[in-house]
Amino acid sequence: MKRVRLFISGDVQGVSYRYRSSRKARELGLRGFVRNLYDGRVEVVVEGDNKEINEFLNFCKNSPGFSQVSRIEIKEEKEIDAPGFSNFDVRF
């Protein structure tokens, strides 16, 4: 199992980015969270199998909804044996 942390820049706050990305993550059976950062970016931490994570990354890059993604910084964390999250949450 893999864990990835994303920092998404662009017009991504106030345009339902968190809602749409959380819905997609749940649809794919991924766990983790999404939240707005004070600097205007969105942070996503996602856990799951490579195939589903790659599909989620493609979704995030394609500016879901009314968002305009300009950059995604991807930080792959080490392989994990057990999930650290029980579901996928929107954090405030």
Contacts in CASP RR format, 6 or more apart in sequence:
PFRMAT RR
TARGET T0000
AUTHOR 0000-0000-0000
METHOD contacts of the structure
MODEL  1
MKRVRLFISGDVQGVSYRYRSSRKARELGLRGFVRNLYDGRVEVVVEGDN
KEINEFLNFCKNSPGFSQVSRIEIKEEKEIDAPGFSNFDVRF
1 47 0 8 1.000
1 48 0 8 1.000
1 49 0 8 1.000
1 79 0 8 1.000
1 80 0 8 1.000
1 81 0 8 1.000
1 82 0 8 1.000
1 83 0 8 1.000
2 47 0 8 1.000
2 48 0 8 1.000
2 49 0 8 1.000
2 50 0 8 1.000
2 53 0 8 1.000
2 76 0 8 1.000
2 77 0 8 1.000
2 79 0 8 1.000
2 80 0 8 1.000
3 45 0 8 1.000
3 46 0 8 1.000
3 47 0 8 1.000
3 48 0 8 1.000
3 76 0 8 1.000
3 77 0 8 1.000
3 78 0 8 1.000
3 80 0 8 1.000
3 84 0 8 1.000
4 45 0 8 1.000
4 46 0 8 1.000
4 47 0 8 1.000
4 53 0 8 1.000
4 57 0 8 1.000
4 74 0 8 1.000
4 75 0 8 1.000
4 76 0 8 1.000
4 77 0 8 1.000
5 43 0 8 1.000
5 44 0 8 1.000
5 45 0 8 1.000
5 74 0 8 1.000
5 75 0 8 1.000
5 77 0 8 1.000
6 42 0 8 1.000
6 43 0 8 1.000
6 44 0 8 1.000
6 45 0 8 1.000
6 46 0 8 1.000
6 57 0 8 1.000
6 60 0 8 1.000
6 72 0 8 1.000
6 73 0 8 1.000
6 74 0 8 1.000
6 75 0 8 1.000
7 37 0 8 1.000
7 41 0 8 1.000
7 42 0 8 1.000
7 43 0 8 1.000
7 72 0 8 1.000
7 73 0 8 1.000
7 75 0 8 1.000
8 17 0 8 1.000
8 41 0 8 1.000
8 42 0 8 1.000
8 43 0 8 1.000
8 44 0 8 1.000
8 60 0 8 1.000
8 69 0 8 1.000
8 71 0 8 1.000
8 72 0 8 1.000
8 73 0 8 1.000
9 40 0 8 1.000
9 41 0 8 1.000
9 69 0 8 1.000
9 70 0 8 1.000
9 71 0 8 1.000
9 72 0 8 1.000
9 73 0 8 1.000
10 40 0 8 1.000
10 41 0 8 1.000
10 67 0 8 1.000
10 68 0 8 1.000
10 69 0 8 1.000
10 70 0 8 1.000
10 71 0 8 1.000
11 66 0 8 1.000
11 67 0 8 1.000
11 68 0 8 1.000
11 70 0 8 1.000
12 40 0 8 1.000
12 41 0 8 1.000
12 42 0 8 1.000
12 67 0 8 1.000
12 68 0 8 1.000
12 69 0 8 1.000
13 36 0 8 1.000
13 40 0 8 1.000
13 42 0 8 1.000
15 65 0 8 1.000
15 66 0 8 1.000
15 67 0 8 1.000
16 64 0 8 1.000
16 65 0 8 1.000
16 66 0 8 1.000
16 67 0 8 1.000
17 34 0 8 1.000
17 42 0 8 1.000
17 64 0 8 1.000
17 65 0 8 1.000
17 67 0 8 1.000
18 34 0 8 1.000
18 35 0 8 1.000
18 36 0 8 1.000
18 42 0 8 1.000
18 90 0 8 1.000
19 90 0 8 1.000
20 64 0 8 1.000
20 65 0 8 1.000
20 67 0 8 1.000
21 34 0 8 1.000
21 42 0 8 1.000
21 44 0 8 1.000
21 56 0 8 1.000
21 59 0 8 1.000
21 60 0 8 1.000
21 64 0 8 1.000
22 34 0 8 1.000
22 88 0 8 1.000
22 89 0 8 1.000
22 90 0 8 1.000
24 56 0 8 1.000
24 59 0 8 1.000
24 64 0 8 1.000
25 31 0 8 1.000
25 32 0 8 1.000
25 34 0 8 1.000
25 44 0 8 1.000
25 46 0 8 1.000
25 56 0 8 1.000
25 88 0 8 1.000
26 87 0 8 1.000
26 88 0 8 1.000
28 52 0 8 1.000
28 55 0 8 1.000
28 56 0 8 1.000
29 48 0 8 1.000
29 52 0 8 1.000
29 88 0 8 1.000
30 46 0 8 1.000
30 47 0 8 1.000
30 48 0 8 1.000
30 52 0 8 1.000
30 53 0 8 1.000
30 56 0 8 1.000
30 88 0 8 1.000
31 46 0 8 1.000
31 47 0 8 1.000
31 48 0 8 1.000
31 83 0 8 1.000
31 84 0 8 1.000
31 85 0 8 1.000
31 86 0 8 1.000
31 87 0 8 1.000
31 88 0 8 1.000
32 44 0 8 1.000
32 45 0 8 1.000
32 46 0 8 1.000
32 47 0 8 1.000
32 84 0 8 1.000
32 85 0 8 1.000
32 87 0 8 1.000
32 88 0 8 1.000
32 89 0 8 1.000
33 44 0 8 1.000
33 45 0 8 1.000
33 85 0 8 1.000
33 88 0 8 1.000
33 89 0 8 1.000
33 90 0 8 1.000
33 91 0 8 1.000
34 42 0 8 1.000
34 43 0 8 1.000
34 44 0 8 1.000
34 88 0 8 1.000
34 89 0 8 1.000
34 90 0 8 1.000
34 91 0 8 1.000
35 42 0 8 1.000
35 43 0 8 1.000
35 90 0 8 1.000
35 91 0 8 1.000
35 92 0 8 1.000
36 42 0 8 1.000
36 43 0 8 1.000
36 92 0 8 1.000
37 43 0 8 1.000
44 60 0 8 1.000
45 85 0 8 1.000
46 53 0 8 1.000
46 56 0 8 1.000
46 88 0 8 1.000
47 80 0 8 1.000
47 83 0 8 1.000
47 84 0 8 1.000
47 85 0 8 1.000
48 83 0 8 1.000
57 72 0 8 1.000
57 74 0 8 1.000
60 69 0 8 1.000
60 72 0 8 1.000
61 69 0 8 1.000
61 72 0 8 1.000
62 69 0 8 1.000
63 69 0 8 1.000
END
